[in-house]
Amino acid sequence: MVIFDTNILIELYRGNLAVKEETQQIQSDIFYVSSITVAEFMVGAKNKDDFTRIENQLSKYTQIPVNTEITEIFIDLFRAFTLSRRPGIADTLIAATALYYHLPLYTLNKKHFQFIPGIELI
C-alpha cells in the first residue's frame, strides 16, 4: 500500500510514461490519496471535461479523509518545522496522513518531505 502525492496524480494525468512505469512497479493492490491531494488536483481543472477526466482518474484510488489524529500530527510537524523549513500546509497534511497510516509516500518532490522523521519516501 502506498499514498500518492499530488504531483504523481498530475503527472499520470498528463500521461508521463516514466511515472506510469514507476507506478506499475510499485507492489501494491491499493493506492491511496489524501483528501488534500484530491482538493489540490481538482483545483487544476480548467473546464467541465477536465473535471470529468479528473474525477475518473480519482475513482481509481482510495481517498483518506483528514481526521483528528492526522490533524494532531500535522500540528506537531508544522510546529517543529515551520521556522526552519517552512513546509506548505498541503504537503504537511499529506505527510501527516502518510505517517498516521504508516504508508510510504510516492512523490517527485522528496525535498519537501525528506526532513520529516519516520516518513518513508518512494
N, C-alpha and C positions, 0 to 999 in steps of 0.2 A: 504494500500500500504506500502511496506517495501523495503529497499535496502539491499542486501546481501553483507557481507564482503567476501573476497576471501576464508578464512578458512571454511566458510559454504559450498561453492561450492566444495571445496576439500573433505570435509567430506561426502557430498552427493555422490560425485563421487566414494569414497571409500566404500560406502554402509553403513555408520554409521547409525544404526537404531534409536538411540536416537535423532540425529539431524533431521533425516527424520520425526520422530514423532513430534518433536517440530515445524518443518516447517509446517506440516499438521494442527497444532493447531493455527497457525497464521491466523487471519481473514483477508484475502486479496485475491482479484481476480488477482492482478498483482504483480509480483515480479520483482524488478529492480536490475541491476548490473551496476556499473560504467565501463566505457571503460578501466579504470585502472585495475579493477578486471579481466576483460576479458584478458588483456595482461598478468597479473600475472598468471592466470590459464593456459593459453596456454604455458607458459614457462615450465610448468611441463610435457609436452608431451615428451615421450621418443621414440615414433615411429609413423608410419602412422596410426596404429589402435588407438593409444591414441588421435591423432589429430581428427580423425573421431568421437570417443566417446565424446571428449570434445566439439567439435562443435555441436554434437547432444544435449548434455546437455545444452549448452549455448542458443540453439534455444528456450528453454522453458522460457527465461527471456527477459525482455525489457531492452536493453542497453541504458545507458545515456552517451552521449559524454561529455568530459570536454569542457566547453565554457569559455568565457572571465570572466563572473561573478563568476564562480566556481574557476577560477584561482586567481581572486582577493581575494576571501575568503581564499583560500589556502595560499596566501602570508601573509595575516593578521594572520592566525593561525601559520604559520611557524615562522613569526617574533616574535609572542607573546611567543611561547613555545620552540623554537629551543635551547636556552641556558639552560632552566630549565628541560625540559622533553625529548629533543632530539627525536622528533617524526620522523618516517620514511616518506619519500616523498609519497609513495603509500598510506599509511594509512591516511596521511593528505589530500591528494586529494579525497580519498573516503569519509572522514569526511566532507570535503567542499561540496561535491556533496549532501550528506545527509542533510546538513544544508541549502543549496540553495533551495532544493526541499521540505524541511520540512518533510523528510521521516525518520521514525525510522530505525536505523541500527542494523541488526541482525549479531552479531559477537560472536565468542568464546573468543576473546581477549579484553574483556572490559577494561582492564588496559591500553590498547593502546589509548583509546578514552575517558575514564571517566572524564578526566580533562578539556575537551573541553566544554565551556559554551554553553548551548542550545541544545546539542546533546541528542537525545533520543536513548537509547540502549535497545535491546532485548537480 
